[in-house]
Amino acid sequence: MVPLACFVFAVLGLVSLSGRALSRLQTCTMLCSLSLIVAELTKTQLKLFFGRTWPDTFVNDNPSFLHDGVYGFNLFHGGRGYASFPSGHTAVTCAMITVLWIYYPKWRPLYAMAVFGVGIGLIGANYHFLGDVLAGGFVGISSGWMLTSLWKAHEHFGERNQKR
């Protein structure tokens, strides 16, 4: 997913450097790609920092809450068995949905259902604790909102400078 997002961002970035303004769809696609990349990089670093164990055992007999009664954070532990916090699936979902939410508000009920579906599915299947999903949502929403805000400020600044 990240290599595709990088490719899309690079192509649309080159198009914008050509001096031609991006369409609304192209801008939204570029911001979705960039937001996904930022959320992915952020959640990867946070997983390493927090080192939280999973609710259930999935990887190489990793310690978990349901299997071993292990619950908690192990700062800077590293490893796949200690990468529950924050939820990466929720982070990348919310990163893209936030950009779509801003650019195409007509579909907000569908976006909300998608985000809740991902969160409920991850918690219901014992892949994540509620806090993991909430933190992933925060990472994703922050990424999408900040990048969209920066892009809109950049566009506004460019328009203001062209009038001078």
C-alpha positions as CSV (number, residue, x, y, z in Angstrom):
1,M,0.0,0.0,0.0
2,V,2.8,2.4,0.9
3,P,4.7,1.9,-2.4
4,L,1.6,2.6,-4.4
5,A,0.9,5.7,-2.3
6,C,4.5,6.9,-2.9
7,F,4.1,6.4,-6.6
8,V,0.8,8.3,-6.8
9,F,2.3,11.1,-4.7
10,A,5.4,11.3,-6.9
11,V,3.4,11.3,-10.2
12,L,0.9,14.0,-9.0
13,G,3.8,16.0,-7.4
14,L,5.5,16.1,-10.8
15,V,2.3,17.1,-12.5
16,S,1.9,20.0,-10.1
17,L,5.5,21.1,-10.7
18,S,4.8,21.4,-14.4
19,G,2.9,24.6,-13.5
20,R,-0.5,23.2,-14.2
21,A,-3.0,23.3,-11.3
22,L,-4.2,19.9,-10.0
23,S,-7.9,19.2,-10.3
24,R,-9.9,18.6,-7.1
25,L,-9.8,14.9,-7.6
26,Q,-6.0,14.9,-8.3
27,T,-5.4,17.1,-5.2
28,C,-7.5,14.8,-3.1
29,T,-5.7,11.7,-4.4
30,M,-2.3,13.3,-3.8
31,L,-3.3,14.3,-0.2
32,C,-4.7,10.8,0.5
33,S,-1.4,9.3,-0.7
34,L,0.7,11.7,1.3
35,S,-1.5,11.3,4.4
36,L,-1.3,7.5,4.2
37,I,2.5,7.7,4.0
38,V,2.8,10.1,7.0
39,A,0.4,8.0,9.1
40,E,2.3,4.8,8.2
41,L,5.6,6.3,9.2
42,T,4.2,7.8,12.4
43,K,2.5,4.7,13.6
44,T,5.6,2.6,12.9
45,Q,7.7,4.8,15.2
46,L,5.0,4.9,17.9
47,K,4.7,1.0,17.8
48,L,8.4,0.8,18.5
49,F,8.2,3.4,21.3
50,F,5.2,2.0,23.1
51,G,5.9,-1.8,22.6
52,R,2.4,-2.8,23.6
53,T,1.4,-6.5,23.6
54,W,-1.6,-7.8,21.6
55,P,-4.9,-9.0,23.0
56,D,-4.4,-12.4,21.4
57,T,-1.5,-14.6,20.3
58,F,-0.9,-14.4,16.5
59,V,2.9,-14.4,15.8
60,N,5.4,-17.0,16.9
61,D,3.7,-17.6,20.3
62,N,3.9,-13.9,21.2
63,P,2.8,-12.9,24.7
64,S,-0.8,-11.7,24.8
65,F,-3.6,-10.8,27.2
66,L,-5.8,-13.8,26.4
67,H,-3.1,-16.4,26.1
68,D,-0.7,-15.4,28.8
69,G,-2.5,-12.6,30.8
70,V,0.2,-10.1,29.7
71,Y,-1.1,-6.6,29.4
72,G,0.8,-3.4,29.1
73,F,3.5,-1.3,27.5
74,N,7.1,-2.3,27.1
75,L,8.8,0.9,26.0
76,F,11.3,0.4,23.1
77,H,10.9,-3.4,23.2
78,G,10.4,-3.8,19.4
79,G,9.3,-6.9,17.6
80,R,6.0,-8.0,16.0
81,G,4.7,-9.3,19.3
82,Y,4.9,-5.9,20.8
83,A,3.3,-3.7,18.1
84,S,-0.3,-3.4,19.1
85,F,-0.3,0.3,19.9
86,P,-1.4,2.3,17.9
87,S,-3.5,0.4,15.3
88,G,-1.9,0.8,11.9
89,H,-5.1,-0.3,10.1
90,T,-7.1,2.4,11.8
91,A,-4.4,4.9,11.2
92,V,-4.2,4.5,7.5
93,T,-7.9,4.2,7.1
94,C,-8.5,7.4,9.1
95,A,-5.7,9.2,7.2
96,M,-7.4,8.7,3.9
97,I,-10.9,9.1,5.1
98,T,-10.1,12.4,6.7
99,V,-8.9,13.8,3.4
100,L,-12.0,12.5,1.7
101,W,-14.2,13.8,4.5
102,I,-12.9,17.3,3.8
103,Y,-12.9,17.2,0.0
104,Y,-16.1,15.2,-0.6
105,P,-18.4,15.9,2.4
106,K,-21.4,14.4,0.6
107,W,-20.2,10.9,1.4
108,R,-19.6,11.5,5.2
109,P,-22.1,8.8,6.4
110,L,-20.3,6.2,4.3
111,Y,-16.9,7.3,5.6
112,A,-18.1,7.1,9.2
113,M,-19.4,3.6,8.6
114,A,-16.1,2.5,7.1
115,V,-14.1,3.9,10.0
116,F,-16.4,2.3,12.6
117,G,-16.5,-0.9,10.7
118,V,-12.7,-1.1,10.8
119,G,-12.5,-0.3,14.5
120,I,-15.2,-2.7,15.5
121,G,-13.8,-5.4,13.4
122,L,-10.3,-5.0,14.9
123,I,-11.6,-5.0,18.4
124,G,-14.1,-7.8,17.8
125,A,-11.5,-10.1,16.3
126,N,-9.1,-9.4,19.2
127,Y,-6.5,-7.8,17.0
128,H,-6.5,-4.6,19.1
129,F,-7.6,-3.1,22.4
130,L,-10.0,-0.1,22.2
131,G,-7.1,2.3,23.1
132,D,-5.0,1.0,20.2
133,V,-7.9,1.8,17.8
134,L,-8.5,5.2,19.3
135,A,-4.8,6.0,19.1
136,G,-4.6,4.8,15.5
137,G,-7.6,7.0,14.7
138,F,-5.9,10.0,16.3
139,V,-2.7,9.4,14.2
140,G,-4.7,9.0,11.0
141,I,-7.0,11.9,11.5
142,S,-4.1,14.2,12.6
143,S,-2.1,13.2,9.4
144,G,-5.0,13.9,7.1
145,W,-6.2,17.0,8.7
146,M,-2.8,18.6,9.0
147,L,-1.7,17.8,5.4
148,T,-5.0,19.1,4.0
149,S,-4.8,22.3,6.1
150,L,-1.2,22.9,5.0
151,W,-2.2,22.3,1.3
152,K,-5.1,24.7,1.6
153,A,-2.9,27.3,3.2
154,H,-0.4,26.9,0.5
155,E,-3.0,27.3,-2.2
156,H,-4.4,30.4,-0.5
157,F,-0.9,31.9,-0.1
158,G,-0.2,31.2,-3.8
159,E,-3.4,32.9,-4.9
160,R,-2.6,35.9,-2.8
161,N,0.9,36.2,-4.2
162,Q,-0.4,35.9,-7.8
163,K,-2.7,38.9,-7.3
164,R,0.3,41.2,-6.4
